[in-house]
């Protein structure tokens, strides 16, 4: 798998972890699922940044998203 795909999947997991974290905190229970999602998504984004030649800039993220969507859909 390439770095763009890991970046996009990691970013999606990070975005989806926010509702899980808010739900856990609002119901006064430990945020286990949200924490695992943050670790997994953050690890994927970190791996993608370190494996991409030259790294990613913030402006490269939308281009990576469109490349991945165009490639797989």
C-alpha positions, -999 to +999 in steps of 0.1 A: +000+000+000+012+035-007+015+065+016-015+083+002-038+055+010-025+052+046-028+090+050-064+090+039-075+060+059-057+073+090-073+107+086-108+091+083-102+070+114-091+101+133-122+120+122-144+091+132-128+088+166-141+123+177-177+112+182-166+081+201-145+102+224-173+127+230-198+100+236-175+083+262-168+115+280-204+126+281-215+092+295-187+092+321-171+060+309-135+053+298-129+062+261-113+029+251-127+027+216-119+063+208-084+060+222-077+029+201-090+047+170-068+077+178-037+055+182-045+036+150-053+066+129-024+086+143+000+058+136-012+054+100-009+092+094+026+092+110+037+062+089+024+079+057+043+111+065+075+093+072+073+071+041+063+098+016+094+113-001+096+149+012+067+144+036+033+160+033+024+196+036-011+207+048-020+217+012-011+182-001-038+164+019-068+173-005-047+162-035-039+129-018-076+124-010-086+130-046-058+107-059-070+079-036-107+084-045-099+085-082-077+054-080-101+032-061-135+044-073 
